[in-house]
Amino acid sequence: MVTDAVGVILAGGQARRMGGVDKALIPLGGTRLIERAIARASVQVADLIINANGDPRRFASLGLPVVPDRVGGFAGPIAGILAGFEWMRKERPKARWLASFSCDTPFFPMDMVAGLIDKARSEKAKVAVAESGSRLHHVFAVWSADISASSEEILLQRGLRKMGDFVATFSNTSVSFDADPIDPFVNINTPEELARAEDFIVEQGAMG
């Protein structure tokens, strides 16, 4: 666990390809996706919050703070990360890193945060992003507390929506993670992908 890191699980998407259901609450292998994300993220950071819009009571049983986007209109993962920053600055001002995770990625590495922070520190980068199979996964990243960006500045004044553009705003680096026997950053966007993840859990006994 990185004791000076706060984690934010992004659960604010609209899940159009899953029929508009609340993706975070979809069961996989008998455990909801949000619970799988919590199990993997909570051992890596000192504090964990959920970024989600709508009624926060649907997550009440999880016992974690639920932080909505500051900017309306489902502005995407950037809005969730910035909401996480705003919570961290207010509630955990001594934290040095914000780690971001997606709720729909059930197999992300359990050593991700430490590896990303080590790389960021060694290269004096403000952001470190996870990579697998030569592909960057910008949502899975660590962000230095020195970043002072606000939702209003980034989303309203500058109009940024793409994660790659947001990351490029800061000095950044990446860390590659093994993609065998499965890419740890495979996410669940469709019923077909959910079924494949179920098969993998059955075949490999994947930790949840």
N, C-alpha and C positions, 0 to 999 in steps of 0.2 A: 504493500500500500504506500502511495505517495502522500505524506501527511500534509503537504501544503498545496494539495490539489482539490478542486471541487469538480464534480462531474454533473453534466446535464444530459439527460436522455430526451431526445427529440421525439415527441409523440403527437405533433400538431398537424400532420398531413391529412389530406382529405381522402386518400385511399380510393381514388376513382376506379382503378383497375380491379379492386376487390369489391366493387358494387357499392362503394361509399360507406361501408361498415367501419366501425372504430377498430382500425387495424391493431392497435396496441392490445386490445382485449381478445383477439383471436387466439384460440388454443392451438398449441403445437406440441404433440406428444403429451397431452394432458396438462400442459402448463401454458398460461397466457404469454404472448410475446413480450409484454412489458415486464412480466416477472422473470422471464429468461434474461432480459437485458439488465434488470436490477441485480440478478445473481452474479452476472459477469462483471458489471461495473462497480458494484459496491465494495468488492475486495481490492479495488485498485485506487480508490480515492477516499479522502477523509469525510467528505460530505457529498450527498447525491440529491439532485432535484429532478423533477419531471417538467419539461416544457410541453404544455398542451393548452389548447383553446377549448371553449365550451364549458360545460358544467364540471368543475373539478371534483365533485362528489363521487364520480365514477371511479376515481383512484383512491378514495378515502381509506380503503382497507390496506393500502400499501404503506401508509405511514410516512410518506415523503412529501416535502413541499411541492406544490403544483404552481408553476409560474407561467402565465399566458404571454403571448407576444404583446409588445407595447404598441405595435403598428397593426391595424386591422387588415382584413382582406387576404389572409393566408399567404403571407409574403415569403414562405419557404424556410429552409433550414437556417439561413442567415438570421432571420428574425428570432428564431429559437436560441441561437448562440448568443446573440446580443442580449436577449432577455436573461440568459444565464449569467452573462457578465454583470448585468445590472443588479441581479440578486446577490452575486458574489461580492460586489463592491459594498453593498449595504450590510449584508449579513456575515460575511467572512472577509473583512478587509485585509487580513494578514495573509490570505491565500495568494500563492504566486502563479498558479496555473489553473486554467479552466480546461477540462477534458470533455469533448463532445462525442456522443454515441447516438445511434439510431435505434429505435425500438423494434424495427422490422428486420434486424440482422442478427439471427439467433446464435451465431457461432463465432462472434468476434473474439479476438485473442484476449486471454485473461492477464497477459503481461504487456498489453499494448501501451498503457499510459506510461509506465516506467521507461520503456524503450524509446518512446517518442520524446519524453522530457530529457532523457540522457542525450539524445541526438541534438535536440534544440539547444541545450546548454553548451554542448561541445562546439557547436557552430555559431553560437550567439544569435540564434534565429528566434523570431517572435512566434513562429508557428511551425509545428511539425505534423505532417500528414501521413497517414497509413497508406501503404502501397502493397499490392499483390498482383502477380502476373503482369507486371509492367503497367498496371493501371492504378492511378491515384484515387483514393476514397476520401474526398475532402471533408465529408461529414465526420469522419473518424480522425480526430486531430486533437492536439493540445495547443492552447493559446495563452501567451504570456499575459500576466496581469498588467503589464506595462501598456498594453493596447488600450487606448482610451476611446475607441469608436462608440458611438451611440446609435440607437435605432433610427432616430430622426435624421442624423447625418448620413448614414449609409443607405437607408431604405427610401427616405423621402427626398433628401437633397441630392444625393448622388444616383439614386435609382438602381442600385446594384441588386441583382437577384441570383446570379450564377455564383456558386460557391468557388469555382476556380478563379473568377475575377476578384472575389473578396480575399482569398488567400494571397493572390498576387499583389495585393495592396501592401503586404508586410514582408519582411525578410522571412524566408521559409525554407524548409528542408523536408525530407521524407525518410521513412523507414520501411523496408520491404519485409513482409511476413510470408511464411511458407503457405502455399496454396494446395498442399497435399495432406490428406486425401480429399479435401474439399476447400474451396476458397473460403476463408473465414469471414469474408465480407459479402458473401452472397446474401441478397436480401429478398424479402417476400413481397412481391408486388401483385401477383396473380394467384388464382386458385391452383394453377398448375405448379407454380413454384412452391406453394405451401405443401402440395402433395409430394414433391421431390424432397423437401426438407423432412417430411414425415418418414419417407423411405430411408433417408440417411440416418436418422435417429435409430430406427429399427435395426439397420444393418451394422452400424458402428457403435451403438450405445453412446451417442454423443452427449457430452455434459451439457446441462441446460441452463 
